[in-house]
Amino acid sequence: MAHSTSPLRPRLPLPGVRFIVAIASGKGGVGKSTTAVNLALALARQGRRVGLLDADLYGPSLPKMLGVSEKPQVNAHKKLIPLWVDNLAFLSMGLMVPEDSAVIWRGLMVQGALQQLLKEVDWAHHHTGDLDVLVVDMPPGTGDAPLTLVQQVVVNGVVIVSTPQDIALLDARKALAMFQKVSVPVLGIIENMSHFSCPHCHHTVPLFGHGGAEKEAERQEIPFWGAIPLDFSLRCSGDEGQPIMRTNPEGFLGKVYTQMAHHLWQQLNQPASS
């Protein structure tokens, strides 16, 4: 039986947050979390007040990608205080459960945990004012977590990450369709792992095909934000807890994420069409 796409209750803005942006994909393993963390860091480098929420409750990877493990504290109003990392207010279920433990939850438990991570958090704790943007790293697919997010709060936009291969694009279309059905604007599509460039001879090989996400963006009349290569340094950065936007923001990849963050901020601040 298909999930209902109509909200169960009126969606309200999240206190302490101006814009909420989801980073989503149709399937796992396409680099969605890498994209989320580097986009959030790029926004912070541009002077925005940024929060980063790891909403992948079953496989939270952002603590490792950021190199943090400290448990969040609770304020006087019994709200969680996000960690302060690289000028980001950061929160993840991975900070509250052991790294090697399995989260075995049914749908209602997932919904309850995500609601708590959204609403029972002092997102503005580290700032004198509200967050400009809360970047939410979604779990892959179209299940309970993304539906809970869009049913609980106003999500101002979603960015879809896909690899060029047909199987990934098939799943990306499902994610696109879900967000469109619940009236969340799709701000852009990013093609990750677009090609591999040999670090020695610089020969380029499109291991997963090339241009598929761009063609899909054109077909759906959605902005295409660009292609990110399959890069050894990008893979190492996540494994070592040293994201590219921390270690080499002026390099090629850093400039790519910086430009994407610029696109994101521009689209969030566009006046609503009449």
C-alpha positions in Angstrom: 0.0 0.0 0.0 1.4 3.4 -1.0 2.2 6.0 1.7 -0.2 9.0 1.8 1.6 12.1 0.5 -0.7 14.6 2.2 0.6 16.0 5.5 -1.2 14.7 8.6 -1.1 18.2 10.2 -0.3 21.7 9.1 3.5 22.1 8.6 5.1 24.8 10.6 8.4 26.6 10.5 11.0 25.1 12.8 11.8 27.6 15.7 15.3 29.0 15.5 15.7 28.1 11.8 15.0 30.3 8.7 15.4 27.7 5.9 15.5 23.9 6.0 17.1 22.1 3.1 17.1 18.3 2.6 20.0 16.5 0.8 18.5 13.3 -0.6 19.1 10.4 -2.9 17.1 7.5 -4.2 19.7 4.9 -3.2 22.6 4.6 -0.8 26.3 4.9 -1.8 26.0 7.8 -4.2 27.9 10.3 -2.0 24.9 12.1 -0.4 26.4 12.5 3.0 29.7 13.7 1.5 27.7 16.3 -0.4 25.7 17.3 2.6 28.7 17.9 4.9 30.7 19.9 2.3 27.7 22.0 1.3 27.0 22.9 4.9 30.7 23.8 5.5 30.8 25.9 2.3 27.7 27.8 3.4 29.3 28.4 6.8 32.5 29.7 5.1 30.3 32.2 3.2 29.1 33.7 6.5 25.8 31.8 6.9 24.7 30.5 10.3 24.4 26.8 9.5 23.1 23.7 11.2 23.7 20.2 10.0 21.4 17.4 11.0 22.2 13.7 10.3 18.8 12.2 9.8 20.1 8.9 8.5 19.1 7.1 11.7 20.0 3.6 10.6 23.4 4.5 9.2 24.6 7.8 10.6 28.0 8.6 9.0 28.5 12.3 9.6 30.2 12.0 13.0 32.9 10.0 11.4 33.1 12.3 8.4 33.5 15.3 10.7 35.8 13.5 13.1 33.6 14.0 16.2 32.3 11.7 18.9 31.3 13.9 21.8 27.8 13.4 23.2 25.5 16.5 23.0 24.5 18.2 26.3 21.1 19.3 27.4 20.1 22.8 28.3 18.0 24.1 31.1 14.8 23.6 29.0 15.7 20.0 28.4 16.6 20.6 24.8 19.6 19.0 23.2 22.5 21.4 22.4 24.1 20.6 19.1 27.9 20.2 18.9 29.8 23.2 17.5 32.1 21.9 14.7 33.7 24.1 12.0 31.2 26.9 12.6 28.3 24.3 12.2 25.7 23.4 14.8 25.8 19.6 14.3 23.6 16.8 15.6 23.4 13.1 14.8 22.0 10.0 16.3 25.5 8.6 15.8 26.6 10.8 18.7 24.2 9.1 21.0 24.7 5.4 20.2 27.9 3.3 20.0 29.4 3.4 16.5 29.2 -0.4 16.1 25.7 -0.9 17.4 22.7 -1.5 15.2 19.6 0.7 15.4 16.7 -1.8 15.1 13.6 0.4 15.0 10.2 0.1 13.4 8.6 3.0 11.5 6.9 4.8 14.5 10.2 4.7 16.5 12.0 6.3 13.5 9.3 9.0 13.3 9.6 9.8 17.0 13.4 10.0 16.9 13.5 12.3 13.9 10.8 14.5 15.5 13.0 14.8 18.6 16.1 15.6 16.6 14.2 18.3 14.8 12.1 19.9 17.5 13.7 19.2 20.9 17.0 20.8 19.9 18.3 24.3 20.7 19.4 25.0 17.1 20.1 28.7 17.8 22.2 27.9 20.9 25.6 28.8 19.3 24.3 32.0 17.6 22.9 35.4 18.6 20.0 34.7 16.2 18.3 32.0 14.2 20.1 29.6 11.9 20.1 30.8 8.3 20.0 27.2 7.0 19.5 23.8 8.5 21.0 21.2 6.1 19.4 17.8 6.7 21.3 14.7 5.4 18.4 12.3 4.7 18.6 8.5 4.6 18.3 7.1 1.1 15.0 6.2 -0.4 11.4 7.4 0.2 10.6 5.8 3.5 9.4 7.0 6.9 12.2 9.5 7.6 11.8 11.8 4.6 8.0 11.6 4.9 8.2 12.5 8.6 10.4 15.5 7.9 8.1 17.0 5.3 5.0 16.3 7.3 6.4 17.9 10.5 8.1 21.1 9.3 8.3 23.4 6.3 11.1 22.1 4.1 12.2 24.9 1.8 13.9 22.7 -0.7 15.6 19.5 -1.5 18.9 18.8 -3.4 19.0 15.4 -5.2 22.3 13.6 -5.4 22.8 10.8 -8.0 25.5 9.0 -9.9 25.2 8.9 -13.7 24.3 5.2 -14.0 20.8 4.2 -15.0 20.0 2.2 -11.8 20.9 5.2 -9.6 18.9 7.6 -11.8 15.9 5.2 -11.6 15.9 5.6 -7.9 16.7 9.3 -8.0 13.5 9.8 -10.0 11.5 8.1 -7.2 13.0 10.5 -4.7 12.2 13.4 -7.0 8.6 12.3 -7.4 8.1 11.9 -3.7 9.3 15.5 -2.9 7.3 16.9 -5.8 4.1 15.2 -4.5 4.5 16.7 -1.1 5.2 20.2 -2.6 8.8 20.5 -1.6 10.7 22.4 -4.3 13.6 20.5 -5.9 16.4 23.1 -5.9 18.9 21.2 -8.0 20.4 17.9 -9.0 24.1 17.0 -8.5 25.9 14.3 -10.4 28.4 12.6 -8.1 31.1 10.2 -9.1 30.7 11.7 -12.6 34.1 10.4 -13.8 37.4 9.1 -12.6 40.6 11.1 -13.5 43.8 9.1 -13.1 46.1 11.1 -10.7 49.2 10.0 -12.7 48.3 10.4 -16.4 45.1 12.4 -15.9 43.1 10.2 -18.3 39.4 10.5 -17.6 37.2 7.4 -17.4 33.4 7.6 -16.9 33.2 4.5 -14.7 29.4 4.9 -14.1 28.5 6.6 -17.4 28.4 10.3 -17.7 25.8 13.0 -18.0 22.8 11.0 -16.9 21.9 13.3 -14.0 22.3 16.4 -16.2 20.0 14.9 -18.8 17.4 14.0 -16.1 17.6 17.6 -14.8 17.0 19.0 -18.3 14.1 16.5 -18.7 12.5 17.6 -15.4 13.4 21.3 -15.9 15.3 21.3 -12.7 18.6 23.2 -12.2 21.7 21.1 -12.7 24.3 22.1 -10.2 27.2 20.3 -11.7 29.3 17.2 -11.6 31.7 16.0 -8.9 34.4 13.5 -10.0 35.2 10.2 -8.3 38.2 11.5 -6.4 40.6 9.6 -4.2 41.1 12.6 -1.9 37.4 13.0 -1.4 37.0 9.4 -0.4 40.0 9.7 2.1 38.6 12.9 3.5 35.4 11.2 4.7 37.2 8.2 6.1 39.7 10.3 8.0 37.2 12.8 9.4 38.7 15.7 7.5 36.2 17.0 4.9 37.5 18.7 1.8 35.9 22.0 2.8 37.9 22.0 6.0 41.3 20.9 4.6 41.4 22.3 1.0 38.5 24.8 0.4 40.5 26.6 -2.3 41.2 23.4 -4.3 39.2 22.2 -7.3 36.7 20.3 -5.2 36.4 23.0 -2.6 35.6 25.5 -5.4 32.9 23.1 -6.7 31.2 22.9 -3.4 31.5 26.6 -2.8 29.8 27.3 -6.1 27.0 24.8 -5.3 26.5 26.5 -1.9 26.2 29.8 -3.7 23.5 28.3 -6.0 21.7 27.0 -2.9 21.7 30.3 -1.1 20.6 32.2 -4.2 17.6 29.9 -4.8 16.5 29.9 -1.2 16.4 33.7 -1.3 14.5 34.0 -4.6 11.2 35.8 -4.3 8.2 33.5 -4.4 6.6 33.4 -7.9 3.1 34.8 -8.1 
